[in-house]
Amino acid sequence: MLTVFALDSRLQQDALVIGDFPLCRLLLSNDSNYPWFILVPRREDISELFQLDVADQQQLWRETTTLAELLKDSFDADKLNVATLGNVVSQLHMHVIVRKRDDAAWPAPVWGRHPAKPYSAEQVAAIRERLRLVLTEEFTFVEG
């Protein structure tokens, strides 16, 4: 039986779809306090890293490190927070959060520190354009 990838409803509610790497859907958390990206492997019923086969584990790490390096440079990050937590959303997802010494929560974790401040359409367009300049041809943007 063929299953179709479905994004967890909480991620759909709290994030904007940017596009797809070969394995992962790239989301932007709709919180302009921080450039906060989320990679979600397009695999069904996966909540833990070890549930991915070895090839997918390696691909997830490649996509994570590629994204982190690009974000560090293009957003002039002081630090990147990279983690899989999944306490609220069990679907496997990797957070890649750009941190700056002057951000709203520095140096504390971003979770629960401040109410989310949604992006404007102009801010999202600017982030998409910034990413277009640095992402490779293996990334497919989803317009919206």
C-alpha positions as CSV (number, residue, x, y, z in Angstrom):
1,M,0.0,0.0,0.0
2,L,1.4,3.4,-1.0
3,T,1.4,6.1,1.6
4,V,1.6,9.8,0.8
5,F,3.6,12.2,2.9
6,A,1.5,14.4,5.1
7,L,2.8,17.3,7.2
8,D,1.7,17.3,10.8
9,S,-1.2,19.7,11.3
10,R,0.7,21.6,14.0
11,L,3.6,22.3,11.6
12,Q,1.1,23.3,8.9
13,Q,-0.5,25.8,11.4
14,D,2.8,27.3,12.7
15,A,5.0,27.3,9.7
16,L,5.2,28.4,6.1
17,V,6.3,26.0,3.3
18,I,9.5,27.2,1.5
19,G,10.2,24.2,-0.7
20,D,11.8,20.8,-0.9
21,F,15.3,19.3,-0.7
22,P,15.6,15.8,-2.1
23,L,14.5,14.3,1.3
24,C,13.1,17.1,3.4
25,R,10.4,19.7,3.1
26,L,11.8,23.1,4.3
27,L,9.5,25.2,6.5
28,L,9.9,28.6,8.0
29,S,8.5,28.9,11.5
30,N,6.0,31.8,11.4
31,D,7.8,33.7,14.1
32,S,9.8,36.7,13.0
33,N,11.6,36.9,16.3
34,Y,14.1,34.5,14.9
35,P,15.0,33.1,11.4
36,W,13.7,29.6,12.4
37,F,13.7,26.9,9.8
38,I,12.4,23.3,10.0
39,L,13.4,20.3,7.9
40,V,10.8,17.5,7.7
41,P,11.8,14.3,6.0
42,R,9.1,13.3,3.5
43,R,8.6,9.9,5.0
44,E,5.5,8.5,6.7
45,D,5.2,7.4,10.3
46,I,8.7,8.5,11.3
47,S,9.2,10.1,14.7
48,E,12.9,9.2,15.5
49,L,16.1,9.5,13.6
50,F,16.9,5.8,13.9
51,Q,13.7,4.9,12.1
52,L,15.1,6.4,8.9
53,D,17.1,4.0,6.8
54,V,20.9,4.7,6.7
55,A,20.7,6.5,3.3
56,D,17.9,8.8,4.6
57,Q,19.8,9.5,7.8
58,Q,22.9,10.5,5.8
59,Q,20.7,12.6,3.5
60,L,19.0,14.4,6.4
61,W,22.4,15.2,7.9
62,R,23.6,16.5,4.5
63,E,20.6,18.7,4.1
64,T,20.8,19.9,7.7
65,T,24.4,20.9,7.5
66,T,24.0,22.5,4.1
67,L,21.1,24.6,5.3
68,A,22.9,25.5,8.6
69,E,26.0,26.6,6.7
70,L,24.0,28.7,4.3
71,L,22.0,30.3,7.0
72,K,25.0,31.1,9.1
73,D,26.5,33.0,6.2
74,S,23.5,34.7,4.8
75,F,21.9,35.7,8.1
76,D,25.2,36.5,9.8
77,A,24.4,34.2,12.7
78,D,26.3,34.3,16.0
79,K,25.2,30.8,16.7
80,L,22.9,28.1,15.1
81,N,20.7,26.0,17.2
82,V,20.1,22.6,15.5
83,A,17.9,20.0,17.1
84,T,15.3,17.3,16.8
85,L,12.9,17.5,19.8
86,G,9.4,16.4,18.9
87,N,7.9,16.7,22.3
88,V,4.8,18.4,20.9
89,V,5.0,17.3,17.3
90,S,6.0,13.7,17.1
91,Q,6.7,13.8,13.3
92,L,10.4,13.8,12.9
93,H,11.6,17.3,12.2
94,M,14.9,19.2,12.5
95,H,15.0,22.7,13.8
96,V,17.7,25.0,12.4
97,I,17.4,28.3,14.2
98,V,19.6,31.4,13.5
99,R,20.6,33.0,16.8
100,K,22.1,36.5,17.2
101,R,23.3,38.0,20.4
102,D,20.7,40.7,20.1
103,D,17.7,38.4,19.4
104,A,14.6,38.4,21.6
105,A,15.7,35.4,23.7
106,W,19.5,35.4,23.7
107,P,21.2,33.5,25.3
108,A,18.2,31.4,26.4
109,P,16.4,28.9,24.3
110,V,13.8,30.3,21.9
111,W,10.9,28.0,23.0
112,G,8.3,29.8,25.1
113,R,10.3,32.9,25.6
114,H,8.1,35.3,23.6
115,P,4.8,35.2,21.8
116,A,5.3,34.4,18.1
117,K,5.4,37.5,15.9
118,P,4.1,36.4,12.4
119,Y,6.0,37.5,9.4
120,S,4.6,40.0,6.9
121,A,4.3,39.0,3.3
122,E,7.2,41.3,2.5
123,Q,9.4,39.7,5.1
124,V,8.6,36.2,3.8
125,A,9.4,37.4,0.2
126,A,12.7,38.8,1.4
127,I,13.7,35.5,3.1
128,R,12.7,33.5,0.0
129,E,14.8,35.8,-2.2
130,R,17.8,35.5,0.2
131,L,17.5,31.7,0.0
132,R,17.2,31.8,-3.8
133,L,20.6,33.3,-3.9
134,V,22.3,30.5,-1.9
135,L,20.3,27.3,-2.4
136,T,21.4,24.9,-5.1
137,E,19.6,23.4,-8.0
138,E,18.7,20.4,-5.9
139,F,16.2,22.6,-4.0
140,T,12.7,23.2,-5.3
141,F,10.9,26.3,-4.1
142,V,7.1,26.1,-3.4
143,E,5.5,29.4,-4.2
144,G,2.9,30.7,-1.9
